[in-house]
């Protein structure tokens, strides 16, 4: 899939380091919850988040948008969530020492506890877009929409019935709504302590779902 000399391709293993580099400079510090708690500064390593990203990359469903020079202009980190895995991850989270990371993922798990998607839709696994990231030099050009349209096709072709995303910011939420997602649960940021509350225009953490035909 290509648009204006941009091409969407799989993230091959030899480009994992490049993918993490992109995320460190364009996502880790900018994502609303990461930014609110001060998880890291732009370009700074973040062990737990990098580990989370690498585990997702290794599942083989992630995609990257390359410019005409072959550089990463945007990425979608996609993974598969199976029944019981979130509960297992929550138990692991308790044992971590990184308080800021625990705060963020604690909120992500909390919004997912509000509705049992596996029971509601009678499935054993979900397709999940975990990170949608666009290079800061390419923002405002609709690249996130190109990536999301591609992700929907990837999920459909792989035979998944349910596509979910934990959308933390207003921009990713708009992208999801544009592609037919619905809000299943949310945590308004006004409910959070001021010290960890994302700044406007971000208003809530939303668990969003799209049913795939």
C-alpha positions as CSV (number, residue, x, y, z in Angstrom):
1,X,0.0,0.0,0.0
2,X,1.4,3.4,-0.9
3,X,0.4,7.0,-1.0
4,X,2.4,10.0,-2.3
5,X,5.7,8.0,-2.3
6,X,4.8,6.5,1.1
7,X,4.8,2.7,1.4
8,X,3.3,0.6,4.3
9,X,5.4,-2.6,5.0
10,X,5.9,-5.1,7.7
11,X,8.5,-4.3,10.4
12,X,11.2,-6.9,9.7
13,X,13.4,-8.1,12.5
14,X,16.5,-6.3,11.1
15,X,14.6,-3.0,11.5
16,X,13.5,-3.5,15.1
17,X,16.3,-1.2,16.4
18,X,15.4,1.5,13.9
19,X,11.7,1.1,15.0
20,X,12.6,1.6,18.7
21,X,14.7,4.6,17.7
22,X,11.7,6.1,15.9
23,X,9.5,5.5,18.9
24,X,12.1,7.0,21.4
25,X,12.1,10.2,19.3
26,X,8.5,10.5,18.3
27,X,6.2,8.6,20.7
28,X,7.7,7.7,24.1
29,X,7.8,11.3,25.4
30,X,4.9,12.7,23.4
31,X,2.2,10.2,24.2
32,X,-0.3,12.0,26.6
33,X,0.0,9.7,29.6
34,X,3.7,9.2,29.2
35,X,4.1,13.0,29.0
36,X,1.8,13.7,32.0
37,X,3.8,11.4,34.3
38,X,7.2,12.4,32.9
39,X,8.0,8.9,31.9
40,X,11.0,9.9,29.8
41,X,12.4,12.8,27.7
42,X,12.6,12.8,23.9
43,X,15.2,10.2,22.7
44,X,15.8,8.8,26.2
45,X,15.8,5.0,26.6
46,X,12.9,3.6,28.7
47,X,13.6,-0.1,29.5
48,X,10.0,-1.3,30.3
49,X,8.4,0.5,27.4
50,X,11.1,-0.7,25.0
51,X,10.6,-4.2,26.3
52,X,6.8,-3.9,25.7
53,X,7.4,-2.6,22.1
54,X,9.9,-5.4,21.3
55,X,7.6,-8.1,22.5
56,X,4.8,-6.6,20.3
57,X,7.2,-6.3,17.3
58,X,8.1,-10.0,17.6
59,X,4.4,-11.0,17.2
60,X,4.8,-10.0,13.6
61,X,1.7,-7.8,13.0
62,X,3.3,-4.4,13.2
63,X,3.6,-2.1,10.2
64,X,5.7,0.9,9.3
65,X,5.2,3.7,6.8
66,X,8.3,4.5,4.8
67,X,9.1,7.7,3.0
68,X,10.6,7.7,-0.5
69,X,14.1,7.5,1.1
70,X,13.1,4.4,3.0
71,X,13.1,6.1,6.4
72,X,10.3,5.5,9.0
73,X,7.6,8.2,8.7
74,X,5.1,6.4,11.0
75,X,4.4,3.1,12.7
76,X,1.6,1.0,14.1
77,X,2.6,-1.5,16.7
78,X,0.0,-4.3,16.6
79,X,-0.3,-7.3,18.7
80,X,-2.6,-10.2,19.7
81,X,-4.2,-10.3,23.1
82,X,-5.4,-13.6,24.3
83,X,-7.9,-14.3,27.0
84,X,-6.2,-14.2,30.4
85,X,-3.0,-12.4,29.2
86,X,-4.0,-9.0,30.6
87,X,-4.6,-10.5,34.1
88,X,-1.1,-12.1,33.8
89,X,0.4,-8.8,32.8
90,X,-1.2,-7.1,35.7
91,X,0.4,-9.5,38.1
92,X,3.8,-8.9,36.6
93,X,3.2,-5.1,36.8
94,X,2.9,-5.3,40.6
95,X,6.5,-6.6,40.8
96,X,8.0,-3.8,38.8
97,X,10.0,-0.9,40.4
98,X,9.3,1.7,37.7
99,X,6.5,3.7,39.4
100,X,5.8,5.9,36.4
101,X,5.4,2.9,34.0
102,X,3.2,1.2,36.6
103,X,1.0,4.3,36.8
104,X,0.4,4.3,33.0
105,X,-0.1,0.6,32.5
106,X,-2.2,0.4,35.7
107,X,-4.6,2.9,34.0
108,X,-4.6,0.9,30.7
109,X,-5.5,-2.3,32.6
110,X,-8.1,-0.4,34.6
111,X,-10.0,0.8,31.6
112,X,-9.9,-2.8,30.1
113,X,-11.3,-4.2,33.4
114,X,-14.5,-2.2,32.7
115,X,-15.7,-4.5,30.0
116,X,-14.8,-8.1,29.3
117,X,-14.4,-8.0,25.5
118,X,-13.8,-11.7,25.3
119,X,-17.1,-12.6,26.9
120,X,-19.0,-9.8,25.2
121,X,-18.0,-10.8,21.7
122,X,-17.4,-14.5,22.4
123,X,-13.8,-14.6,21.2
124,X,-10.6,-16.0,22.6
125,X,-8.2,-13.4,21.1
126,X,-8.3,-9.8,20.0
127,X,-6.3,-7.8,17.5
128,X,-4.8,-4.8,19.2
129,X,-3.2,-1.6,18.0
130,X,-0.9,-0.8,20.9
131,X,1.0,2.2,19.5
132,X,0.2,4.6,16.6
133,X,3.2,6.9,16.0
134,X,3.9,9.5,13.3
135,X,7.3,11.2,12.9
136,X,7.0,14.8,14.1
137,X,8.2,16.0,10.7
138,X,5.3,14.2,9.0
139,X,2.4,15.1,11.3
140,X,-0.8,16.7,10.0
141,X,-0.7,14.9,6.7
142,X,-3.1,12.0,7.4
143,X,-0.4,9.4,7.9
144,X,-2.1,8.0,11.0
145,X,-5.2,7.4,8.9
146,X,-3.2,5.5,6.3
147,X,-1.7,3.3,9.0
148,X,-5.0,2.6,10.6
149,X,-6.7,1.7,7.3
150,X,-3.8,-0.7,6.7
151,X,-4.1,-2.2,10.2
152,X,-7.8,-2.9,9.7
153,X,-7.0,-4.8,6.5
154,X,-4.2,-6.7,8.3
155,X,-6.6,-7.7,11.1
156,X,-9.4,-8.7,8.7
157,X,-7.0,-10.8,6.5
158,X,-5.7,-12.6,9.6
159,X,-9.3,-13.6,10.5
160,X,-9.8,-11.6,13.6
161,X,-13.4,-10.5,14.6
162,X,-12.5,-7.8,17.1
163,X,-9.9,-4.9,16.8
164,X,-9.3,-2.9,19.9
165,X,-7.2,0.1,20.8
166,X,-6.5,1.9,24.1
167,X,-6.6,5.4,22.8
168,X,-5.1,7.9,25.2
169,X,-5.2,11.1,23.2
170,X,-7.7,13.1,21.2
171,X,-5.8,12.6,17.9
172,X,-5.7,8.8,18.1
173,X,-9.3,8.8,19.2
174,X,-10.3,10.8,16.1
175,X,-8.4,8.3,13.9
176,X,-10.2,5.4,15.5
177,X,-13.7,7.0,15.2
178,X,-13.0,7.8,11.5
179,X,-12.3,4.1,11.0
180,X,-15.5,2.9,12.6
181,X,-14.4,2.2,16.2
182,X,-16.8,2.7,19.1
183,X,-16.0,3.6,22.7
184,X,-16.5,0.6,25.0
185,X,-15.2,2.2,28.2
186,X,-13.4,5.3,29.3
187,X,-11.6,7.0,32.2
188,X,-12.0,10.8,32.2
189,X,-8.8,12.5,33.0
190,X,-10.6,14.7,35.5
191,X,-10.7,11.6,37.7
192,X,-6.9,11.4,37.9
193,X,-4.7,13.2,40.3
194,X,-3.5,16.5,38.9
195,X,0.1,15.4,38.9
196,X,-0.6,12.6,36.3
197,X,-3.4,14.3,34.4
198,X,-2.7,14.8,30.6
199,X,-3.1,18.4,29.5
200,X,-5.9,19.6,27.1
201,X,-7.0,18.9,24.5
202,X,-6.8,15.3,25.8
203,X,-9.8,14.5,27.9
204,X,-10.0,10.7,28.6
205,X,-8.5,7.3,28.1
206,X,-10.8,5.4,25.9
207,X,-11.1,1.6,25.2
208,X,-12.2,1.6,21.5
209,X,-13.4,-1.4,19.5
210,X,-14.1,-2.1,15.9
211,X,-16.1,-5.2,14.8
212,X,-14.5,-6.7,11.7
213,X,-16.7,-8.3,9.1
